[in-house]
Amino acid sequence: MSLLDAAIAVSGLLLAVAVALTGWRMLRGPGIADRAVAMDLLGLLAVSATALAALASGHLALLDVALGLGLVGFVGAVGVAAFIARASRPPEARDD
């Protein structure tokens, strides 16, 4: 086992722990904002896992997948933030 293989294995283990802890925060978060941040972090961890898979397998096409995941995660985070901002306004200030 080379040093690169060991680093990939350790990184995969750390990513798995981060996904588990983030999933816990997403399920048990005290508020909607905590859950939204956890969802955004899960997207970031998915991008990291895809980039790690690209490094481990040598398939550079997975980097395109990681880029696509990052873009979709960003758009999703903006949408959730807009939903939270709209829901937190008082009813008389809403424009719907």
N, CA, C and O atoms as a CHARMM CRD file, in Angstrom:
* protein
*
  384
    1    1 MET  N      0.85200  -1.17700   0.00000 PROA 1      0.00000
    2    1 MET  CA     0.00000   0.00000   0.00000 PROA 1      0.00000
    3    1 MET  C      0.89800   1.24100   0.00000 PROA 1      0.00000
    4    1 MET  O      1.79900   1.39200   0.82500 PROA 1      0.00000
    5    2 SER  N      0.61500   2.10200  -0.94400 PROA 2      0.00000
    6    2 SER  CA     1.41000   3.31900  -1.04400 PROA 2      0.00000
    7    2 SER  C      0.84700   4.39000  -0.11400 PROA 2      0.00000
    8    2 SER  O     -0.22000   4.23700   0.47900 PROA 2      0.00000
    9    3 LEU  N      1.59100   5.45300  -0.01400 PROA 3      0.00000
   10    3 LEU  CA     1.16200   6.57300   0.82300 PROA 3      0.00000
   11    3 LEU  C     -0.12600   7.19400   0.28000 PROA 3      0.00000
   12    3 LEU  O     -0.98600   7.61000   1.05700 PROA 3      0.00000
   13    4 LEU  N     -0.26600   7.25900  -1.04300 PROA 4      0.00000
   14    4 LEU  CA    -1.47200   7.80300  -1.64800 PROA 4      0.00000
   15    4 LEU  C     -2.68500   6.93600  -1.32400 PROA 4      0.00000
   16    4 LEU  O     -3.75500   7.46000  -1.01600 PROA 4      0.00000
   17    5 ASP  N     -2.52900   5.62800  -1.39100 PROA 5      0.00000
   18    5 ASP  CA    -3.63500   4.73300  -1.05400 PROA 5      0.00000
   19    5 ASP  C     -4.05300   4.88700   0.40300 PROA 5      0.00000
   20    5 ASP  O     -5.24300   4.87200   0.71800 PROA 5      0.00000
   21    6 ALA  N     -3.07500   5.03600   1.28500 PROA 6      0.00000
   22    6 ALA  CA    -3.39000   5.22900   2.70400 PROA 6      0.00000
   23    6 ALA  C     -4.09900   6.56100   2.93000 PROA 6      0.00000
   24    6 ALA  O     -5.02600   6.64200   3.73700 PROA 6      0.00000
   25    7 ALA  N     -3.67500   7.59100   2.23100 PROA 7      0.00000
   26    7 ALA  CA    -4.31200   8.90100   2.36600 PROA 7      0.00000
   27    7 ALA  C     -5.74900   8.86700   1.84100 PROA 7      0.00000
   28    7 ALA  O     -6.63700   9.49700   2.41600 PROA 7      0.00000
   29    8 ILE  N     -5.97300   8.13700   0.75800 PROA 8      0.00000
   30    8 ILE  CA    -7.32600   8.00000   0.21900 PROA 8      0.00000
   31    8 ILE  C     -8.21700   7.24100   1.19400 PROA 8      0.00000
   32    8 ILE  O     -9.37600   7.60700   1.39200 PROA 8      0.00000
   33    9 ALA  N     -7.68300   6.19000   1.80200 PROA 9      0.00000
   34    9 ALA  CA    -8.46600   5.41000   2.76400 PROA 9      0.00000
   35    9 ALA  C     -8.82300   6.24600   3.99400 PROA 9      0.00000
   36    9 ALA  O     -9.96300   6.21300   4.45600 PROA 9      0.00000
   37   10 VAL  N     -7.86800   6.98200   4.51800 PROA 10     0.00000
   38   10 VAL  CA    -8.12900   7.83800   5.68400 PROA 10     0.00000
   39   10 VAL  C     -9.13100   8.93400   5.32100 PROA 10     0.00000
   40   10 VAL  O    -10.02500   9.24000   6.10900 PROA 10     0.00000
   41   11 SER  N     -8.98900   9.51700   4.15000 PROA 11     0.00000
   42   11 SER  CA    -9.91300  10.56500   3.71200 PROA 11     0.00000
   43   11 SER  C    -11.32900  10.01300   3.55500 PROA 11     0.00000
   44   11 SER  O    -12.30300  10.67700   3.91200 PROA 11     0.00000
   45   12 GLY  N    -11.43900   8.80600   3.02500 PROA 12     0.00000
   46   12 GLY  CA   -12.75800   8.18600   2.89800 PROA 12     0.00000
   47   12 GLY  C    -13.39700   7.93100   4.24500 PROA 12     0.00000
   48   12 GLY  O    -14.60100   8.12400   4.41500 PROA 12     0.00000
   49   13 LEU  N    -12.59800   7.50100   5.19900 PROA 13     0.00000
   50   13 LEU  CA   -13.11000   7.26900   6.54800 PROA 13     0.00000
   51   13 LEU  C    -13.56900   8.58600   7.18700 PROA 13     0.00000
   52   13 LEU  O    -14.63500   8.63900   7.80100 PROA 13     0.00000
   53   14 LEU  N    -12.78200   9.62500   7.04400 PROA 14     0.00000
   54   14 LEU  CA   -13.15800  10.93200   7.59200 PROA 14     0.00000
   55   14 LEU  C    -14.40500  11.49100   6.91000 PROA 14     0.00000
   56   14 LEU  O    -15.23700  12.12500   7.55900 PROA 14     0.00000
   57   15 LEU  N    -14.53500  11.25800   5.61300 PROA 15     0.00000
   58   15 LEU  CA   -15.73900  11.69700   4.91300 PROA 15     0.00000
   59   15 LEU  C    -16.96300  10.94400   5.41300 PROA 15     0.00000
   60   15 LEU  O    -18.03200  11.53400   5.56800 PROA 15     0.00000
   61   16 ALA  N    -16.81900   9.65100   5.66600 PROA 16     0.00000
   62   16 ALA  CA   -17.94500   8.86000   6.18400 PROA 16     0.00000
   63   16 ALA  C    -18.38300   9.36500   7.55800 PROA 16     0.00000
   64   16 ALA  O    -19.57800   9.46200   7.83500 PROA 16     0.00000
   65   17 VAL  N    -17.42300   9.68400   8.40900 PROA 17     0.00000
   66   17 VAL  CA   -17.75100  10.22600   9.72900 PROA 17     0.00000
   67   17 VAL  C    -18.44900  11.58200   9.58900 PROA 17     0.00000
   68   17 VAL  O    -19.41800  11.86100  10.29500 PROA 17     0.00000
   69   18 ALA  N    -17.95700  12.41500   8.68500 PROA 18     0.00000
   70   18 ALA  CA   -18.56600  13.73200   8.47800 PROA 18     0.00000
   71   18 ALA  C    -19.98900  13.60800   7.94300 PROA 18     0.00000
   72   18 ALA  O    -20.86700  14.37900   8.33200 PROA 18     0.00000
   73   19 VAL  N    -20.22300  12.64300   7.05200 PROA 19     0.00000
   74   19 VAL  CA   -21.57300  12.43400   6.52400 PROA 19     0.00000
   75   19 VAL  C    -22.50900  11.97300   7.63800 PROA 19     0.00000
   76   19 VAL  O    -23.65100  12.42700   7.71900 PROA 19     0.00000
   77   20 ALA  N    -22.02900  11.07500   8.49400 PROA 20     0.00000
   78   20 ALA  CA   -22.86500  10.58500   9.59600 PROA 20     0.00000
   79   20 ALA  C    -23.21600  11.71800  10.56200 PROA 20     0.00000
   80   20 ALA  O    -24.37100  11.84700  10.97000 PROA 20     0.00000
   81   21 LEU  N    -22.24200  12.52600  10.92300 PROA 21     0.00000
   82   21 LEU  CA   -22.50500  13.63100  11.85000 PROA 21     0.00000
   83   21 LEU  C    -23.40400  14.69800  11.22400 PROA 21     0.00000
   84   21 LEU  O    -24.25700  15.27000  11.90300 PROA 21     0.00000
   85   22 THR  N    -23.21700  14.95900   9.95200 PROA 22     0.00000
   86   22 THR  CA   -24.05000  15.93400   9.26600 PROA 22     0.00000
   87   22 THR  C    -25.48000  15.42200   9.10900 PROA 22     0.00000
   88   22 THR  O    -26.43700  16.18500   9.23800 PROA 22     0.00000
   89   23 GLY  N    -25.61800  14.13500   8.83100 PROA 23     0.00000
   90   23 GLY  CA   -26.94900  13.54200   8.76100 PROA 23     0.00000
   91   23 GLY  C    -27.66900  13.62400  10.09600 PROA 23     0.00000
   92   23 GLY  O    -28.87300  13.87700  10.14600 PROA 23     0.00000
   93   24 TRP  N    -26.93400  13.40900  11.17100 PROA 24     0.00000
   94   24 TRP  CA   -27.50900  13.54200  12.50600 PROA 24     0.00000
   95   24 TRP  C    -27.99600  14.97800  12.74100 PROA 24     0.00000
   96   24 TRP  O    -29.08800  15.18400  13.27100 PROA 24     0.00000
   97   25 ARG  N    -27.19700  15.95500  12.35200 PROA 25     0.00000
   98   25 ARG  CA   -27.59700  17.35500  12.53000 PROA 25     0.00000
   99   25 ARG  C    -28.80100  17.67400  11.65200 PROA 25     0.00000
  100   25 ARG  O    -29.66300  18.46100  12.04500 PROA 25     0.00000
  101   26 MET  N    -28.86700  17.07700  10.48100 PROA 26     0.00000
  102   26 MET  CA   -29.98800  17.34600   9.58900 PROA 26     0.00000
  103   26 MET  C    -31.28600  16.77000  10.16100 PROA 26     0.00000
  104   26 MET  O    -32.35000  17.37000  10.01600 PROA 26     0.00000
  105   27 LEU  N    -31.19600  15.62300  10.80200 PROA 27     0.00000
  106   27 LEU  CA   -32.38500  15.00900  11.38600 PROA 27     0.00000
  107   27 LEU  C    -32.78000  15.64000  12.72000 PROA 27     0.00000
  108   27 LEU  O    -33.96900  15.77400  13.01000 PROA 27     0.00000
  109   28 ARG  N    -31.81500  16.02100  13.52000 PROA 28     0.00000
  110   28 ARG  CA   -32.06900  16.48500  14.87100 PROA 28     0.00000
  111   28 ARG  C    -31.84800  17.98100  15.06700 PROA 28     0.00000
  112   28 ARG  O    -31.88300  18.47000  16.19600 PROA 28     0.00000
  113   29 GLY  N    -31.62200  18.70600  13.98300 PROA 29     0.00000
  114   29 GLY  CA   -31.33100  20.13000  14.11000 PROA 29     0.00000
  115   29 GLY  C    -32.42300  20.87400  14.84700 PROA 29     0.00000
  116   29 GLY  O    -33.60300  20.58300  14.65400 PROA 29     0.00000
  117   30 PRO  N    -32.05900  21.82400  15.68300 PROA 30     0.00000
  118   30 PRO  CA   -33.09200  22.52700  16.44000 PROA 30     0.00000
  119   30 PRO  C    -33.96000  23.43800  15.57200 PROA 30     0.00000
  120   30 PRO  O    -35.09500  23.73900  15.94200 PROA 30     0.00000
  121   31 GLY  N    -33.45200  23.87100  14.44700 PROA 31     0.00000
  122   31 GLY  CA   -34.23400  24.79500  13.61900 PROA 31     0.00000
  123   31 GLY  C    -34.07700  24.49300  12.14400 PROA 31     0.00000
  124   31 GLY  O    -33.25200  23.67100  11.74700 PROA 31     0.00000
  125   32 ILE  N    -34.87400  25.16300  11.34400 PROA 32     0.00000
  126   32 ILE  CA   -34.82900  24.95800   9.90200 PROA 32     0.00000
  127   32 ILE  C    -33.51700  25.45700   9.31000 PROA 32     0.00000
  128   32 ILE  O    -33.02800  24.89400   8.33100 PROA 32     0.00000
  129   33 ALA  N    -32.94400  26.50200   9.89000 PROA 33     0.00000
  130   33 ALA  CA   -31.67600  27.02800   9.37400 PROA 33     0.00000
  131   33 ALA  C    -30.54500  26.02200   9.59700 PROA 33     0.00000
  132   33 ALA  O    -29.68000  25.86200   8.73600 PROA 33     0.00000
  133   34 ASP  N    -30.54900  25.34800  10.74600 PROA 34     0.00000
  134   34 ASP  CA   -29.53300  24.32500  10.99600 PROA 34     0.00000
  135   34 ASP  C    -29.65500  23.17900  10.00200 PROA 34     0.00000
  136   34 ASP  O    -28.65200  22.64800   9.52500 PROA 34     0.00000
  137   35 ARG  N    -30.87000  22.80800   9.70100 PROA 35     0.00000
  138   35 ARG  CA   -31.09100  21.73100   8.73300 PROA 35     0.00000
  139   35 ARG  C    -30.68300  22.15400   7.32600 PROA 35     0.00000
  140   35 ARG  O    -30.17700  21.33800   6.55600 PROA 35     0.00000
  141   36 ALA  N    -30.89700  23.41200   6.98700 PROA 36     0.00000
  142   36 ALA  CA   -30.50100  23.91100   5.67200 PROA 36     0.00000
  143   36 ALA  C    -28.98100  23.93000   5.53400 PROA 36     0.00000
  144   36 ALA  O    -28.44500  23.57700   4.48400 PROA 36     0.00000
  145   37 VAL  N    -28.29800  24.33700   6.58200 PROA 37     0.00000
  146   37 VAL  CA   -26.83200  24.33600   6.55100 PROA 37     0.00000
  147   37 VAL  C    -26.31500  22.90000   6.45400 PROA 37     0.00000
  148   37 VAL  O    -25.34700  22.63400   5.74200 PROA 37     0.00000
  149   38 ALA  N    -26.95600  21.98000   7.16600 PROA 38     0.00000
  150   38 ALA  CA   -26.55500  20.57300   7.08900 PROA 38     0.00000
  151   38 ALA  C    -26.78400  20.01700   5.68500 PROA 38     0.00000
  152   38 ALA  O    -25.97300  19.23700   5.18800 PROA 38     0.00000
  153   39 MET  N    -27.87500  20.41100   5.04800 PROA 39     0.00000
  154   39 MET  CA   -28.13600  19.96100   3.68300 PROA 39     0.00000
  155   39 MET  C    -27.06300  20.48700   2.72800 PROA 39     0.00000
  156   39 MET  O    -26.59200  19.76300   1.85100 PROA 39     0.00000
  157   40 ASP  N    -26.68900  21.73300   2.90500 PROA 40     0.00000
  158   40 ASP  CA   -25.64200  22.31400   2.07000 PROA 40     0.00000
  159   40 ASP  C    -24.30100  21.60200   2.30700 PROA 40     0.00000
  160   40 ASP  O    -23.54700  21.35400   1.36700 PROA 40     0.00000
  161   41 LEU  N    -24.02200  21.28300   3.56300 PROA 41     0.00000
  162   41 LEU  CA   -22.78600  20.57300   3.87800 PROA 41     0.00000
  163   41 LEU  C    -22.79200  19.16200   3.30100 PROA 41     0.00000
  164   41 LEU  O    -21.74800  18.66900   2.87100 PROA 41     0.00000
  165   42 LEU  N    -23.95600  18.49900   3.28500 PROA 42     0.00000
  166   42 LEU  CA   -24.03200  17.17800   2.66100 PROA 42     0.00000
  167   42 LEU  C    -23.71400  17.26000   1.17000 PROA 42     0.00000
  168   42 LEU  O    -23.08300  16.36000   0.61700 PROA 42     0.00000
  169   43 GLY  N    -24.15100  18.33400   0.52400 PROA 43     0.00000
  170   43 GLY  CA   -23.80400  18.53400  -0.87800 PROA 43     0.00000
  171   43 GLY  C    -22.31400  18.71300  -1.06900 PROA 43     0.00000
  172   43 GLY  O    -21.73000  18.17000  -2.00700 PROA 43     0.00000
  173   44 LEU  N    -21.70200  19.47000  -0.18600 PROA 44     0.00000
  174   44 LEU  CA   -20.25400  19.67000  -0.24300 PROA 44     0.00000
  175   44 LEU  C    -19.50900  18.35600  -0.00200 PROA 44     0.00000
  176   44 LEU  O    -18.50100  18.07900  -0.65300 PROA 44     0.00000
  177   45 LEU  N    -20.00700  17.55600   0.92700 PROA 45     0.00000
  178   45 LEU  CA   -19.38200  16.25800   1.18400 PROA 45     0.00000
  179   45 LEU  C    -19.55600  15.31600   0.00000 PROA 45     0.00000
  180   45 LEU  O    -18.67700  14.49700  -0.26800 PROA 45     0.00000
  181   46 ALA  N    -20.67200  15.41700  -0.71100 PROA 46     0.00000
  182   46 ALA  CA   -20.86000  14.60700  -1.91700 PROA 46     0.00000
  183   46 ALA  C    -19.85800  15.01000  -3.00100 PROA 46     0.00000
  184   46 ALA  O    -19.31600  14.15600  -3.70300 PROA 46     0.00000
  185   47 VAL  N    -19.62100  16.30100  -3.12900 PROA 47     0.00000
  186   47 VAL  CA   -18.61200  16.77900  -4.08600 PROA 47     0.00000
  187   47 VAL  C    -17.22800  16.25000  -3.69200 PROA 47     0.00000
  188   47 VAL  O    -16.45900  15.80700  -4.54500 PROA 47     0.00000
  189   48 SER  N    -16.92200  16.30300  -2.39800 PROA 48     0.00000
  190   48 SER  CA   -15.62600  15.81800  -1.91600 PROA 48     0.00000
  191   48 SER  C    -15.46900  14.32300  -2.15000 PROA 48     0.00000
  192   48 SER  O    -14.40300  13.85900  -2.55500 PROA 48     0.00000
  193   49 ALA  N    -16.54000  13.56700  -1.89100 PROA 49     0.00000
  194   49 ALA  CA   -16.48100  12.11600  -2.10300 PROA 49     0.00000
  195   49 ALA  C    -16.30800  11.78100  -3.58100 PROA 49     0.00000
  196   49 ALA  O    -15.59400  10.84100  -3.92800 PROA 49     0.00000
  197   50 THR  N    -16.95600  12.54500  -4.44500 PROA 50     0.00000
  198   50 THR  CA   -16.81300  12.31000  -5.87800 PROA 50     0.00000
  199   50 THR  C    -15.39500  12.64400  -6.34500 PROA 50     0.00000
  200   50 THR  O    -14.82700  11.92100  -7.16400 PROA 50     0.00000
  201   51 ALA  N    -14.83000  13.71800  -5.83800 PROA 51     0.00000
  202   51 ALA  CA   -13.44600  14.06500  -6.18900 PROA 51     0.00000
  203   51 ALA  C    -12.47700  13.02100  -5.64800 PROA 51     0.00000
  204   51 ALA  O    -11.48900  12.69700  -6.30800 PROA 51     0.00000
  205   52 LEU  N    -12.74300  12.49600  -4.47100 PROA 52     0.00000
  206   52 LEU  CA   -11.90300  11.44200  -3.90900 PROA 52     0.00000
  207   52 LEU  C    -12.01500  10.16300  -4.73600 PROA 52     0.00000
  208   52 LEU  O    -11.02200   9.46500  -4.93800 PROA 52     0.00000
  209   53 ALA  N    -13.21500   9.85700  -5.21100 PROA 53     0.00000
  210   53 ALA  CA   -13.39000   8.68900  -6.08300 PROA 53     0.00000
  211   53 ALA  C    -12.65100   8.87900  -7.40000 PROA 53     0.00000
  212   53 ALA  O    -12.09700   7.92500  -7.94600 PROA 53     0.00000
  213   54 ALA  N    -12.64000  10.11300  -7.91400 PROA 54     0.00000
  214   54 ALA  CA   -11.89200  10.38400  -9.14500 PROA 54     0.00000
  215   54 ALA  C    -10.40400  10.17600  -8.92700 PROA 54     0.00000
  216   54 ALA  O     -9.70900   9.65200  -9.79700 PROA 54     0.00000
  217   55 LEU  N     -9.92000  10.58500  -7.77400 PROA 55     0.00000
  218   55 LEU  CA    -8.50200  10.40100  -7.46400 PROA 55     0.00000
  219   55 LEU  C     -8.17400   8.92300  -7.29400 PROA 55     0.00000
  220   55 LEU  O     -7.14200   8.45100  -7.77200 PROA 55     0.00000
  221   56 ALA  N     -9.05200   8.19800  -6.61500 PROA 56     0.00000
  222   56 ALA  CA    -8.78200   6.78000  -6.35000 PROA 56     0.00000
  223   56 ALA  C     -8.86400   5.93100  -7.61800 PROA 56     0.00000
  224   56 ALA  O     -8.06900   5.00900  -7.80000 PROA 56     0.00000
  225   57 SER  N     -9.82000   6.24000  -8.49200 PROA 57     0.00000
  226   57 SER  CA   -10.01500   5.40500  -9.67600 PROA 57     0.00000
  227   57 SER  C     -9.21200   5.87600 -10.88200 PROA 57     0.00000
  228   57 SER  O     -8.92100   5.08700 -11.78100 PROA 57     0.00000
  229   58 GLY  N     -8.86100   7.12800 -10.90900 PROA 58     0.00000
  230   58 GLY  CA    -8.13000   7.66100 -12.04700 PROA 58     0.00000
  231   58 GLY  C     -9.03600   8.10300 -13.18100 PROA 58     0.00000
  232   58 GLY  O     -8.54000   8.50500 -14.23300 PROA 58     0.00000
  233   59 HSD  N    -10.35000   8.04300 -13.00100 PROA 59     0.00000
  234   59 HSD  CA   -11.30200   8.48400 -14.01400 PROA 59     0.00000
  235   59 HSD  C    -11.57200   9.97200 -13.82700 PROA 59     0.00000
  236   59 HSD  O    -12.26900  10.37500 -12.89500 PROA 59     0.00000
  237   60 LEU  N    -11.02100  10.77300 -14.71000 PROA 60     0.00000
  238   60 LEU  CA   -11.16400  12.22000 -14.57900 PROA 60     0.00000
  239   60 LEU  C    -12.55700  12.71200 -14.91400 PROA 60     0.00000
  240   60 LEU  O    -12.89000  13.85800 -14.61200 PROA 60     0.00000
  241   61 ALA  N    -13.39300  11.86500 -15.54000 PROA 61     0.00000
  242   61 ALA  CA   -14.76700  12.26300 -15.83700 PROA 61     0.00000
  243   61 ALA  C    -15.56100  12.47800 -14.55200 PROA 61     0.00000
  244   61 ALA  O    -16.55200  13.20800 -14.55800 PROA 61     0.00000
  245   62 LEU  N    -15.14800  11.86100 -13.46400 PROA 62     0.00000
  246   62 LEU  CA   -15.83800  12.06100 -12.19100 PROA 62     0.00000
  247   62 LEU  C    -15.67800  13.49200 -11.67800 PROA 62     0.00000
  248   62 LEU  O    -16.49300  13.95800 -10.88100 PROA 62     0.00000
  249   63 LEU  N    -14.65100  14.18100 -12.12300 PROA 63     0.00000
  250   63 LEU  CA   -14.50300  15.58700 -11.72700 PROA 63     0.00000
  251   63 LEU  C    -15.60800  16.44400 -12.33300 PROA 63     0.00000
  252   63 LEU  O    -16.03900  17.42200 -11.72200 PROA 63     0.00000
  253   64 ASP  N    -16.07700  16.08100 -13.54800 PROA 64     0.00000
  254   64 ASP  CA   -17.21100  16.77200 -14.13700 PROA 64     0.00000
  255   64 ASP  C    -18.47900  16.52700 -13.32700 PROA 64     0.00000
  256   64 ASP  O    -19.30800  17.42200 -13.16100 PROA 64     0.00000
  257   65 VAL  N    -18.61600  15.31000 -12.82800 PROA 65     0.00000
  258   65 VAL  CA   -19.75900  14.99100 -11.97100 PROA 65     0.00000
  259   65 VAL  C    -19.68800  15.81400 -10.68300 PROA 65     0.00000
  260   65 VAL  O    -20.70400  16.33200 -10.22000 PROA 65     0.00000
  261   66 ALA  N    -18.49600  15.93500 -10.10800 PROA 66     0.00000
  262   66 ALA  CA   -18.32500  16.72800  -8.89100 PROA 66     0.00000
  263   66 ALA  C    -18.68200  18.19100  -9.14700 PROA 66     0.00000
  264   66 ALA  O    -19.30800  18.83400  -8.30400 PROA 66     0.00000
  265   67 LEU  N    -18.29000  18.71200 -10.29500 PROA 67     0.00000
  266   67 LEU  CA   -18.63700  20.09200 -10.64200 PROA 67     0.00000
  267   67 LEU  C    -20.14400  20.26200 -10.76600 PROA 67     0.00000
  268   67 LEU  O    -20.70100  21.24600 -10.27900 PROA 67     0.00000
  269   68 GLY  N    -20.80400  19.31200 -11.41300 PROA 68     0.00000
  270   68 GLY  CA   -22.25800  19.36600 -11.53900 PROA 68     0.00000
  271   68 GLY  C    -22.95000  19.28900 -10.18900 PROA 68     0.00000
  272   68 GLY  O    -23.91700  20.01000  -9.94400 PROA 68     0.00000
  273   69 LEU  N    -22.46100  18.41900  -9.30900 PROA 69     0.00000
  274   69 LEU  CA   -23.02000  18.33200  -7.95600 PROA 69     0.00000
  275   69 LEU  C    -22.86200  19.64700  -7.20300 PROA 69     0.00000
  276   69 LEU  O    -23.76700  20.08000  -6.49000 PROA 69     0.00000
  277   70 GLY  N    -21.71200  20.27000  -7.37000 PROA 70     0.00000
  278   70 GLY  CA   -21.47900  21.55400  -6.70900 PROA 70     0.00000
  279   70 GLY  C    -22.43100  22.63200  -7.19900 PROA 70     0.00000
  280   70 GLY  O    -22.93700  23.42000  -6.40100 PROA 70     0.00000
  281   71 LEU  N    -22.67900  22.67500  -8.49700 PROA 71     0.00000
  282   71 LEU  CA   -23.59400  23.67900  -9.04600 PROA 71     0.00000
  283   71 LEU  C    -25.03100  23.43800  -8.59200 PROA 71     0.00000
  284   71 LEU  O    -25.73700  24.38000  -8.23100 PROA 71     0.00000
  285   72 VAL  N    -25.46100  22.18600  -8.60800 PROA 72     0.00000
  286   72 VAL  CA   -26.81900  21.86800  -8.15800 PROA 72     0.00000
  287   72 VAL  C    -26.96200  22.16600  -6.66600 PROA 72     0.00000
  288   72 VAL  O    -27.99500  22.67500  -6.23100 PROA 72     0.00000
  289   73 GLY  N    -25.93200  21.85200  -5.88400 PROA 73     0.00000
  290   73 GLY  CA   -25.97500  22.14300  -4.45500 PROA 73     0.00000
  291   73 GLY  C    -26.05500  23.62800  -4.18200 PROA 73     0.00000
  292   73 GLY  O    -26.75600  24.05000  -3.26200 PROA 73     0.00000
  293   74 PHE  N    -25.35300  24.42800  -4.96400 PROA 74     0.00000
  294   74 PHE  CA   -25.40300  25.87900  -4.78300 PROA 74     0.00000
  295   74 PHE  C    -26.79400  26.42300  -5.08600 PROA 74     0.00000
  296   74 PHE  O    -27.33000  27.22800  -4.32500 PROA 74     0.00000
  297   75 VAL  N    -27.37100  25.98600  -6.19100 PROA 75     0.00000
  298   75 VAL  CA   -28.70500  26.45000  -6.55300 PROA 75     0.00000
  299   75 VAL  C    -29.72600  26.00700  -5.50200 PROA 75     0.00000
  300   75 VAL  O    -30.63700  26.76200  -5.16300 PROA 75     0.00000
  301   76 GLY  N    -29.57300  24.79700  -4.99500 PROA 76     0.00000
  302   76 GLY  CA   -30.46600  24.32200  -3.93900 PROA 76     0.00000
  303   76 GLY  C    -30.33100  25.13200  -2.66800 PROA 76     0.00000
  304   76 GLY  O    -31.33200  25.44700  -2.02400 PROA 76     0.00000
  305   77 ALA  N    -29.10700  25.47400  -2.29700 PROA 77     0.00000
  306   77 ALA  CA   -28.88500  26.27200  -1.09200 PROA 77     0.00000
  307   77 ALA  C    -29.48700  27.66700  -1.23700 PROA 77     0.00000
  308   77 ALA  O    -30.04600  28.19900  -0.27800 PROA 77     0.00000
  309   78 VAL  N    -29.38200  28.25500  -2.40600 PROA 78     0.00000
  310   78 VAL  CA   -29.98500  29.56800  -2.63600 PROA 78     0.00000
  311   78 VAL  C    -31.50700  29.47200  -2.55500 PROA 78     0.00000
  312   78 VAL  O    -32.15800  30.35900  -2.00200 PROA 78     0.00000
  313   79 GLY  N    -32.07100  28.40600  -3.10100 PROA 79     0.00000
  314   79 GLY  CA   -33.51400  28.22200  -3.03400 PROA 79     0.00000
  315   79 GLY  C    -34.01700  28.04700  -1.60900 PROA 79     0.00000
  316   79 GLY  O    -35.03300  28.62900  -1.22900 PROA 79     0.00000
  317   80 VAL  N    -33.31400  27.25300  -0.82800 PROA 80     0.00000
  318   80 VAL  CA   -33.71100  27.04800   0.56900 PROA 80     0.00000
  319   80 VAL  C    -33.56000  28.35200   1.35500 PROA 80     0.00000
  320   80 VAL  O    -34.40900  28.67000   2.18800 PROA 80     0.00000
  321   81 ALA  N    -32.50700  29.09600   1.10100 PROA 81     0.00000
  322   81 ALA  CA   -32.32200  30.37300   1.79700 PROA 81     0.00000
  323   81 ALA  C    -33.45300  31.35200   1.45200 PROA 81     0.00000
  324   81 ALA  O    -33.93400  32.07600   2.32300 PROA 81     0.00000
  325   82 ALA  N    -33.87000  31.37200   0.19100 PROA 82     0.00000
  326   82 ALA  CA   -34.98200  32.24500  -0.18900 PROA 82     0.00000
  327   82 ALA  C    -36.27500  31.79600   0.48000 PROA 82     0.00000
  328   82 ALA  O    -37.07900  32.62800   0.90200 PROA 82     0.00000
  329   83 PHE  N    -36.47800  30.48200   0.58000 PROA 83     0.00000
  330   83 PHE  CA   -37.67200  29.97200   1.25400 PROA 83     0.00000
  331   83 PHE  C    -37.67600  30.35400   2.73000 PROA 83     0.00000
  332   83 PHE  O    -38.70400  30.77200   3.26200 PROA 83     0.00000
  333   84 ILE  N    -36.53000  30.21400   3.39100 PROA 84     0.00000
  334   84 ILE  CA   -36.44200  30.56400   4.81400 PROA 84     0.00000
  335   84 ILE  C    -36.67100  32.06100   5.00600 PROA 84     0.00000
  336   84 ILE  O    -37.37300  32.47000   5.93000 PROA 84     0.00000
  337   85 ALA  N    -36.08000  32.87400   4.13600 PROA 85     0.00000
  338   85 ALA  CA   -36.25900  34.32100   4.25500 PROA 85     0.00000
  339   85 ALA  C    -37.72000  34.71500   4.03900 PROA 85     0.00000
  340   85 ALA  O    -38.23800  35.59600   4.72600 PROA 85     0.00000
  341   86 ARG  N    -38.36800  34.07200   3.09900 PROA 86     0.00000
  342   86 ARG  CA   -39.76800  34.39400   2.83600 PROA 86     0.00000
  343   86 ARG  C    -40.67000  33.92800   3.97000 PROA 86     0.00000
  344   86 ARG  O    -41.62200  34.62200   4.32900 PROA 86     0.00000
  345   87 ALA  N    -40.38100  32.76200   4.53600 PROA 87     0.00000
  346   87 ALA  CA   -41.21900  32.22100   5.60600 PROA 87     0.00000
  347   87 ALA  C    -41.03200  32.98600   6.91100 PROA 87     0.00000
  348   87 ALA  O    -41.92800  32.98600   7.75500 PROA 87     0.00000
  349   88 SER  N    -39.89300  33.63400   7.09100 PROA 88     0.00000
  350   88 SER  CA   -39.63400  34.32700   8.35200 PROA 88     0.00000
  351   88 SER  C    -40.20500  35.74400   8.38500 PROA 88     0.00000
  352   88 SER  O    -40.23000  36.37300   9.44300 PROA 88     0.00000
  353   89 ARG  N    -40.66000  36.24800   7.25000 PROA 89     0.00000
  354   89 ARG  CA   -41.26100  37.58000   7.23100 PROA 89     0.00000
  355   89 ARG  C    -42.64000  37.54700   7.87300 PROA 89     0.00000
  356   89 ARG  O    -43.34200  36.54100   7.77300 PROA 89     0.00000
  357   90 PRO  N    -43.03300  38.61600   8.51900 PROA 90     0.00000
  358   90 PRO  CA   -44.38800  38.66400   9.08400 PROA 90     0.00000
  359   90 PRO  C    -45.43300  38.65800   7.96000 PROA 90     0.00000
  360   90 PRO  O    -45.14300  39.11700   6.85600 PROA 90     0.00000
  361   91 PRO  N    -46.64100  38.14800   8.22300 PROA 91     0.00000
  362   91 PRO  CA   -47.65700  38.04900   7.17000 PROA 91     0.00000
  363   91 PRO  C    -48.00800  39.36900   6.49800 PROA 91     0.00000
  364   91 PRO  O    -48.30700  39.39000   5.30400 PROA 91     0.00000
  365   92 GLU  N    -47.97700  40.46300   7.23700 PROA 92     0.00000
  366   92 GLU  CA   -48.35100  41.75000   6.61200 PROA 92     0.00000
  367   92 GLU  C    -47.26600  42.27200   5.67500 PROA 92     0.00000
  368   92 GLU  O    -47.54500  43.13200   4.83800 PROA 92     0.00000
  369   93 ALA  N    -46.03200  41.77100   5.79500 PROA 93     0.00000
  370   93 ALA  CA   -44.95300  42.23100   4.92100 PROA 93     0.00000
  371   93 ALA  C    -44.80000  41.35900   3.67500 PROA 93     0.00000
  372   93 ALA  O    -44.00400  41.67400   2.79000 PROA 93     0.00000
  373   94 ARG  N    -45.55100  40.27500   3.60400 PROA 94     0.00000
  374   94 ARG  CA   -45.44100  39.38900   2.44500 PROA 94     0.00000
  375   94 ARG  C    -46.16400  39.98700   1.25700 PROA 94     0.00000
  376   94 ARG  O    -47.14100  40.72200   1.39600 PROA 94     0.00000
  377   95 ASP  N    -45.64600  39.64300   0.06600 PROA 95     0.00000
  378   95 ASP  CA   -46.21700  40.20000  -1.15700 PROA 95     0.00000
  379   95 ASP  C    -47.03100  39.16800  -1.92400 PROA 95     0.00000
  380   95 ASP  O    -47.28100  39.35600  -3.11500 PROA 95     0.00000
  381   96 ASP  N    -47.45900  38.06400  -1.26900 PROA 96     0.00000
  382   96 ASP  CA   -48.23900  37.07300  -2.01000 PROA 96     0.00000
  383   96 ASP  C    -49.69800  37.15000  -1.73000 PROA 96     0.00000
  384   96 ASP  O    -50.47500  36.37500  -2.28600 PROA 96     0.00000
